[in-house]
């Protein structure tokens, strides 16, 4: 259920930041197109969640809350979920569509895929950029770890993760994934995506029933006796035995096997192999991420150490680069010592919200009190869910099917009821 109807007006209960209020703060200057005054307004309007706020996110006794800010001058409609990090009853999890490494579902449907044993979902936001079509539609462009299982490797952008001690991090992560052959030589590989024309791709059962490849050579690997095995996790080295060599693509996958898919070019670069050969599979990264149970990709970084980051084009002139400096719907995750924030900015709706540039989004996250913040996929993918409802107004007028998401879960107490603890 969407809280904003087809008329594109703010939902009932929206916190209106009226023109008169904004003009008073800015000395009567208009907001639109005035980045410096906009930043000043954001600083005045929002301060860290541990301090006094002029426009505070209303939270309950457990530290969970949601609000929708409407800035009439621009206009902007901004949706914010705040959750206390200091309350042990709340955890952050990632989910992928269809519980696989590929596939697309709406955010509402993905929330329902969460394992009930983890608790009750209370808030969620769309996650990483992804492949939009063909056989690997829904393959994340970056890292994803779901309940400790590695289902996709880091790409060229930023990753968000929760470490074993519960601390949140976001930075560029570089894959050091490689297979070591019996002769001691090693070859890098990617994970659960579309195999490149000259590359090597490792597939787990998270890809679905088969590898979806065409041509090349595929090596079916099983556990070498006495060695740790699946599910695949970050920061591990697995010893595998070559069960079968297949001279065609689209090999079946099972929960107890891996399939190493070699392009025709890669076949010429690897040493001769026979069934029974022992290979080593490494899932190391830089920085090392041992024991990480939740991770999702995105980027770029918006805030680091409390400072808004300078947004730079990610590559050659194309839509991905130019859109960073245009106003579009946006989604982001941010945090400080006390709180997590899920933020969605509606856009492409002239009478409701025009969207933000990434620089403006970074300014908002700083003003909200974030010490760190990272951008997620935007546009029609930008969606925020809270307590059973989609709260924003998607620019496509309906939820878009997306690859993955972050979910805030309220853990169940022993005995099966949701915890009532107020944290530690």
C-alpha positions as CSV (number, residue, x, y, z in Angstrom):
1,X,0.0,0.0,0.0
2,X,1.5,3.3,-1.1
3,X,1.1,6.3,1.3
4,X,1.0,8.8,-1.6
5,X,-1.7,8.5,-4.2
6,X,-1.7,9.2,-7.9
7,X,-2.3,12.9,-7.3
8,X,1.3,13.3,-6.1
9,X,0.4,15.1,-2.8
10,X,2.0,14.5,0.6
11,X,0.4,11.8,2.6
12,X,-1.7,12.6,5.7
13,X,0.6,13.1,8.7
14,X,3.5,14.2,6.7
15,X,5.8,16.7,8.5
16,X,5.6,19.8,6.4
17,X,8.6,22.1,6.2
18,X,6.7,25.1,5.0
19,X,8.1,27.9,2.7
20,X,7.8,30.4,5.5
21,X,10.0,28.3,7.8
22,X,12.6,27.7,5.2
23,X,12.7,31.3,4.2
24,X,13.1,32.3,7.8
25,X,16.1,30.0,8.3
26,X,17.6,31.2,5.0
27,X,17.0,34.9,5.4
28,X,14.3,34.9,2.7
29,X,16.4,33.4,0.0
30,X,14.8,30.7,-2.2
31,X,16.0,27.2,-1.8
32,X,15.9,26.0,-5.4
33,X,19.4,25.9,-7.0
34,X,21.1,27.3,-3.9
35,X,23.4,24.6,-2.8
36,X,25.3,26.5,-0.1
37,X,22.1,27.9,1.5
38,X,20.5,24.4,1.1
39,X,23.4,22.9,3.1
40,X,23.1,25.6,5.8
41,X,19.3,24.8,6.1
42,X,20.0,21.1,6.3
43,X,22.6,21.7,9.1
44,X,20.1,23.9,11.0
45,X,17.2,21.6,10.5
46,X,18.8,18.3,11.5
47,X,21.4,17.4,14.1
48,X,22.6,14.0,15.4
49,X,19.9,11.7,16.9
50,X,21.6,11.9,20.4
51,X,21.0,15.7,20.5
52,X,18.2,18.2,20.2
53,X,16.4,18.2,16.9
54,X,14.2,20.8,15.3
55,X,12.6,18.1,13.2
56,X,13.3,14.9,15.0
57,X,12.3,11.5,13.8
58,X,9.6,10.3,16.3
59,X,10.7,7.0,17.8
60,X,9.1,4.6,20.2
61,X,10.5,3.4,23.5
62,X,12.7,0.9,21.6
63,X,14.3,3.6,19.4
64,X,12.4,2.8,16.2
65,X,10.6,5.4,14.2
66,X,9.6,6.8,10.8
67,X,8.7,10.1,9.4
68,X,8.1,11.9,6.0
69,X,9.5,15.4,5.6
70,X,8.0,17.6,2.8
71,X,9.9,20.6,1.7
72,X,7.5,22.7,-0.2
73,X,10.0,25.1,-1.8
74,X,11.8,22.6,-3.9
75,X,9.6,20.4,-3.5
76,X,11.1,17.3,-1.7
77,X,9.4,14.4,-0.1
78,X,11.9,12.6,2.1
79,X,11.3,9.4,4.0
80,X,13.4,8.5,7.0
81,X,13.5,5.4,9.2
82,X,15.6,5.7,12.4
83,X,16.5,2.7,14.6
84,X,18.7,2.6,17.7
85,X,21.9,0.7,17.2
86,X,22.3,0.4,21.0
87,X,19.2,-1.8,21.2
88,X,20.2,-5.4,20.8
89,X,16.7,-6.4,19.7
90,X,17.3,-4.9,16.3
91,X,19.5,-6.5,13.6
92,X,20.4,-5.7,10.0
93,X,20.0,-8.4,7.4
94,X,20.3,-8.5,3.6
95,X,17.9,-10.4,1.3
96,X,18.1,-11.3,-2.4
97,X,15.1,-11.8,-4.7
98,X,13.8,-15.4,-4.9
99,X,16.4,-16.3,-2.2
100,X,18.9,-16.7,-5.1
101,X,21.9,-14.8,-6.5
102,X,19.8,-13.8,-9.5
103,X,16.1,-12.8,-10.0
104,X,13.9,-9.8,-9.3
105,X,11.2,-9.2,-6.7
106,X,9.6,-6.1,-5.3
107,X,10.8,-4.9,-1.9
108,X,7.5,-5.9,-0.3
109,X,8.0,-9.5,-1.6
110,X,11.6,-9.6,-0.6
111,X,10.8,-8.7,3.0
112,X,8.5,-11.7,3.2
113,X,11.3,-14.0,2.1
114,X,13.2,-13.3,5.4
115,X,13.6,-16.4,7.6
116,X,11.0,-16.1,10.3
117,X,13.5,-17.5,12.8
118,X,15.5,-14.2,12.5
119,X,12.6,-12.2,13.8
120,X,10.0,-9.7,12.5
121,X,10.9,-7.3,9.7
122,X,10.1,-3.7,10.7
123,X,11.8,-1.7,8.0
124,X,13.6,-2.2,4.6
125,X,15.2,-0.3,1.8
126,X,16.2,-1.3,-1.7
127,X,19.9,-2.2,-2.2
128,X,22.5,-2.6,-4.9
129,X,22.6,-1.8,-8.6
130,X,22.0,-4.9,-10.7
131,X,21.8,-6.5,-14.1
132,X,18.4,-5.6,-15.6
133,X,17.8,-8.3,-18.2
134,X,18.7,-11.5,-19.9
135,X,19.6,-14.8,-18.2
136,X,21.3,-13.1,-15.2
137,X,18.7,-10.4,-14.5
138,X,18.9,-9.5,-10.8
139,X,22.6,-10.4,-10.5
140,X,24.0,-7.8,-8.1
141,X,26.9,-5.6,-9.3
142,X,28.5,-5.7,-5.9
143,X,29.1,-7.8,-2.8
144,X,26.2,-9.6,-1.1
145,X,26.3,-11.8,2.0
146,X,23.1,-13.3,3.3
147,X,23.1,-14.8,6.8
148,X,26.8,-15.6,6.3
149,X,26.5,-17.1,2.8
150,X,28.5,-15.4,0.1
151,X,26.3,-15.1,-3.0
152,X,28.0,-12.4,-5.0
153,X,31.5,-10.9,-5.0
154,X,32.5,-7.2,-4.7
155,X,32.4,-5.1,-7.8
156,X,34.0,-1.8,-8.6
157,X,32.0,0.3,-6.1
158,X,31.4,0.5,-2.4
159,X,30.2,-2.3,-0.1
160,X,28.3,-2.0,3.2
161,X,28.8,-4.8,5.8
162,X,28.3,-5.6,9.5
163,X,31.4,-7.3,11.1
164,X,31.4,-10.1,13.6
165,X,31.3,-7.6,16.5
166,X,28.2,-5.9,15.1
167,X,30.0,-2.8,13.8
168,X,28.9,-1.2,10.5
169,X,31.4,-0.4,7.8
170,X,31.4,0.8,4.2
171,X,34.3,1.1,1.8
172,X,35.7,-0.2,-1.4
173,X,36.3,-4.0,-1.2
174,X,38.5,-5.7,-3.7
175,X,38.0,-9.4,-4.5
176,X,41.0,-11.7,-4.2
177,X,39.0,-14.7,-5.3
178,X,41.1,-17.3,-7.0
179,X,41.4,-21.0,-7.8
180,X,44.8,-22.7,-7.3
181,X,45.4,-25.5,-9.8
182,X,47.3,-28.8,-9.0
183,X,50.5,-27.4,-10.5
184,X,50.4,-24.4,-8.1
185,X,49.4,-21.7,-10.6
186,X,46.3,-19.6,-9.8
187,X,43.5,-18.0,-11.8
188,X,41.1,-15.3,-10.5
189,X,37.3,-15.9,-10.7
190,X,34.1,-14.0,-10.3
191,X,31.0,-15.4,-8.5
192,X,27.4,-16.2,-9.6
193,X,27.2,-13.7,-12.5
194,X,27.4,-13.7,-16.2
195,X,30.7,-15.3,-17.3
196,X,32.8,-12.9,-19.3
197,X,34.0,-13.8,-22.8
198,X,37.5,-14.6,-21.5
199,X,36.9,-15.1,-17.8
200,X,36.2,-17.7,-15.1
201,X,33.0,-17.8,-13.1
202,X,32.3,-19.8,-10.0
203,X,28.7,-20.9,-9.4
204,X,27.0,-22.1,-6.3
205,X,23.5,-23.4,-5.9
206,X,22.5,-19.7,-5.1
207,X,22.5,-19.2,-8.9
208,X,19.5,-21.6,-9.2
209,X,19.2,-25.0,-10.9
210,X,22.0,-24.5,-13.4
211,X,24.8,-22.1,-14.4
212,X,22.8,-20.6,-17.3
213,X,26.0,-20.5,-19.4
214,X,26.6,-21.4,-23.0
215,X,29.7,-23.1,-24.3
216,X,33.1,-23.3,-22.7
217,X,34.2,-26.0,-20.2
218,X,32.7,-26.5,-16.7
219,X,34.3,-28.3,-13.8
220,X,32.0,-29.8,-11.2
221,X,33.7,-29.8,-7.8
222,X,32.8,-31.7,-4.7
223,X,34.1,-31.6,-1.2
224,X,37.6,-33.1,-0.6
225,X,37.2,-35.5,2.3
226,X,38.0,-34.0,5.7
227,X,37.9,-30.4,4.6
228,X,35.4,-27.6,5.4
229,X,32.7,-27.1,2.7
230,X,29.7,-25.1,1.7
231,X,27.9,-22.7,2.1
232,X,30.5,-20.4,0.6
233,X,31.8,-17.8,3.1
234,X,34.1,-14.8,2.9
235,X,37.8,-15.1,3.9
236,X,38.0,-18.9,3.5
237,X,40.0,-21.4,1.5
238,X,38.1,-24.5,0.3
239,X,39.8,-27.7,-0.9
240,X,37.7,-29.3,-3.7
241,X,38.0,-32.4,-5.7
242,X,37.2,-32.5,-9.4
243,X,34.2,-34.8,-9.9
244,X,33.3,-34.2,-13.6
245,X,34.5,-32.2,-16.6
246,X,31.7,-31.0,-18.9
247,X,32.4,-29.7,-22.4
248,X,29.3,-27.6,-22.6
249,X,27.6,-24.9,-20.5
250,X,24.5,-24.8,-18.3
251,X,25.7,-27.4,-15.9
252,X,23.3,-28.4,-13.0
253,X,24.1,-27.0,-9.6
254,X,23.4,-28.7,-6.2
255,X,23.8,-27.6,-2.6
256,X,26.8,-29.8,-2.2
257,X,28.8,-28.9,-5.4
258,X,30.5,-26.0,-7.0
259,X,30.8,-25.4,-10.7
260,X,33.8,-23.6,-12.1
261,X,32.9,-22.3,-15.6
262,X,35.7,-21.6,-18.0
263,X,35.3,-19.5,-21.1
264,X,36.9,-20.9,-24.3
265,X,39.8,-18.4,-23.9
266,X,40.3,-19.4,-20.2
267,X,40.4,-23.1,-21.1
268,X,43.6,-22.4,-23.1
269,X,45.2,-20.8,-20.1
270,X,44.7,-23.5,-17.4
271,X,46.8,-26.6,-16.9
272,X,45.5,-30.0,-18.1
273,X,43.1,-31.6,-15.6
274,X,41.6,-35.0,-14.8
275,X,38.8,-36.1,-12.5
276,X,40.1,-36.6,-9.0
277,X,42.4,-33.5,-9.2
278,X,42.4,-31.4,-6.1
279,X,41.9,-27.6,-6.4
280,X,41.8,-24.8,-3.8
281,X,39.2,-22.1,-3.9
282,X,39.9,-18.9,-2.1
283,X,37.3,-16.2,-1.1
284,X,39.7,-13.7,0.3
285,X,39.1,-9.9,0.0
286,X,41.0,-6.7,0.7
287,X,40.2,-5.6,3.3
288,X,39.7,-9.0,4.9
289,X,36.1,-9.7,5.9
290,X,36.1,-12.9,7.9
291,X,32.9,-13.9,9.6
292,X,30.8,-11.2,8.0
293,X,27.1,-12.3,8.0
294,X,25.5,-9.3,6.3
295,X,26.8,-7.3,3.3
296,X,25.4,-5.5,0.3
297,X,26.9,-3.4,-2.4
298,X,26.1,0.2,-3.6
299,X,27.9,3.4,-3.7
300,X,29.3,5.9,-3.9
301,X,30.1,7.0,-0.3
302,X,28.1,10.1,0.7
303,X,29.5,10.7,4.1
304,X,32.7,9.6,5.8
305,X,33.8,10.6,9.3
306,X,30.9,13.1,9.4
307,X,32.0,14.9,6.3
308,X,30.0,15.0,3.0
309,X,32.1,13.5,0.3
310,X,32.9,15.1,-3.0
311,X,31.0,13.2,-5.7
312,X,33.1,12.3,-8.7
313,X,32.1,10.7,-12.0
314,X,32.5,7.0,-11.8
315,X,33.8,6.5,-15.4
316,X,33.4,7.7,-18.9
317,X,30.6,10.1,-19.8
318,X,27.4,8.0,-19.7
319,X,24.1,8.0,-17.9
320,X,25.5,6.4,-14.8
321,X,28.0,9.2,-14.4
322,X,25.8,12.1,-15.5
323,X,22.9,11.0,-13.3
324,X,25.0,11.5,-10.1
325,X,24.7,15.3,-10.7
326,X,21.0,15.3,-11.7
327,X,18.0,15.2,-9.4
328,X,16.5,11.7,-9.2
329,X,14.8,9.5,-6.7
330,X,17.5,8.4,-4.2
331,X,18.0,5.7,-1.5
332,X,20.8,5.5,1.1
333,X,21.8,4.0,4.4
334,X,23.6,6.0,7.1
335,X,24.7,5.6,10.7
336,X,26.4,7.0,13.7
337,X,27.3,5.6,17.1
338,X,23.7,5.6,18.2
339,X,21.5,5.1,15.2
340,X,20.9,3.6,11.7
341,X,19.1,5.7,9.2
342,X,17.3,4.4,6.0
343,X,16.5,7.3,3.7
344,X,14.5,7.5,0.5
345,X,13.9,10.7,-1.5
346,X,11.1,10.7,-3.9
347,X,11.7,12.2,-7.4
348,X,10.6,12.7,-11.0
349,X,7.2,13.9,-9.6
350,X,7.0,17.7,-10.2
351,X,4.2,18.4,-7.7
352,X,5.5,16.1,-5.0
353,X,9.3,15.8,-5.2
354,X,11.9,16.5,-7.8
355,X,14.6,14.3,-6.3
356,X,18.1,15.1,-5.2
357,X,21.6,15.1,-6.7
358,X,24.1,12.8,-4.8
359,X,25.7,15.9,-3.4
360,X,22.4,17.1,-2.0
361,X,21.7,13.6,-0.6
362,X,25.1,13.7,1.2
363,X,24.3,17.0,2.7
364,X,21.0,15.7,4.0
365,X,22.7,12.6,5.5
366,X,25.2,14.9,7.3
367,X,22.4,17.1,8.6
368,X,20.6,14.0,9.8
369,X,23.5,13.2,12.0
370,X,25.3,10.4,10.0
371,X,29.0,9.8,10.5
372,X,29.0,7.4,7.6
373,X,26.5,7.1,4.7
374,X,26.4,5.2,1.4
375,X,24.2,5.5,-1.7
376,X,22.0,2.7,-3.0
377,X,20.3,2.2,-6.4
378,X,17.9,5.1,-7.1
379,X,15.4,6.0,-9.8
380,X,12.5,3.6,-10.0
381,X,14.3,1.2,-7.7
382,X,14.2,3.7,-4.7
383,X,11.7,2.2,-2.2
384,X,11.3,2.4,1.5
385,X,9.1,-0.1,3.5
386,X,8.1,0.4,7.1
387,X,5.8,-1.7,9.3
388,X,4.0,-3.5,6.5
389,X,3.7,-0.7,3.9
390,X,5.7,1.0,1.2
391,X,5.9,4.6,2.5
392,X,7.3,6.5,-0.4
393,X,5.8,7.3,-3.9
394,X,7.8,5.3,-6.5
395,X,8.3,7.3,-9.6
396,X,7.0,4.5,-11.7
397,X,3.7,4.7,-9.7
398,X,4.2,1.1,-8.6
399,X,7.0,-0.9,-6.9
400,X,9.8,-1.9,-9.3
401,X,11.2,-5.4,-9.1
402,X,14.7,-5.1,-7.7
403,X,17.6,-7.4,-6.9
404,X,18.2,-7.1,-3.2
405,X,17.6,-5.0,0.0
406,X,18.5,-4.3,3.5
407,X,16.0,-5.2,6.2
408,X,15.8,-4.2,9.9
409,X,14.6,-7.1,11.9
410,X,13.2,-7.1,15.4
411,X,14.6,-10.3,17.0
412,X,12.4,-12.9,18.7
413,X,13.0,-13.5,22.4
414,X,13.5,-17.0,23.6
415,X,10.1,-18.7,23.5
416,X,9.1,-17.3,20.1
417,X,7.7,-13.8,20.9
418,X,9.3,-10.6,19.6
419,X,11.7,-9.2,22.1
420,X,10.7,-6.4,24.4
421,X,14.2,-5.6,25.5
422,X,15.3,-2.0,25.5
423,X,18.9,-2.9,24.6
424,X,22.2,-2.5,26.3
